């Protein structure tokens, strides 16, 4: 019910590219978010998801996040997981376009899940370095196996609690960080603040499910108003954060 009410409110305030005056954001909206090109990579994403849907594997889950609203806590069928908790077709395609548009050289993903988002980022930037962190070792192992079977070689898989793992990351900074795990207000803010030192002027942070709960929306508001953040784009399912010091601080709600 919260999400329905939030979406109605979002639609009442959201606009399209015609409500955007910043050239940087206008180009981002028109050339990335609204890009209607039928990329060949979309077929690869479709086939990868089909592999997962056809899987008969059952995983014993160790969930360090908020858990699932629809799946059993301990044992989950991969085919059901991909329907309930994996990146949707729309979001996977958007992650592909986003990575391709900005040409990220190094990316970090919090929450590998079954590797749908990881795969999208990897095929968009095949020469980049990608690190993905997953709390459940069995889920991480399956994603690693599936991606390697699809010839993905530029991903490093880490297993563990995010807050324990983040301090051990050796990279000085990241072009892109995708926050896609532990949908909880306090945890999301902690991850954001822990990774702020890894951001540079042109970094892009993306937060998944910013209207998953009232708490997640409050976390999104906190992030928007942080002094380090200059521009945000709220696409309802995903929130995009930019740190460009040359930009005036502005927040946009964009229908997607």
Secondary structure, DSSP 4 states (H G I P E B T S, - for coil): -HHHHHHHHHHHH-B-GGG---HHHHHHIIIIIT-----THHHHHHHHHHHHHT---EEE----SS--SSS-SSEEEHHHHHHHTSPPHHHHHHHHHHHHHHT-SEEEEE--TTSHHHHHHHHHSTTSEEEEEES-HHHHHHHHHHHHHTT--SEEEEES-HHHHHTT---S-EEEEEE-S---HHHHHHHHHHHGGGEEEEEEEEEE-TTSSHHHHHHHHHHHT-TT--EEEE-SSEEEEE--TTSPPEEEEB--
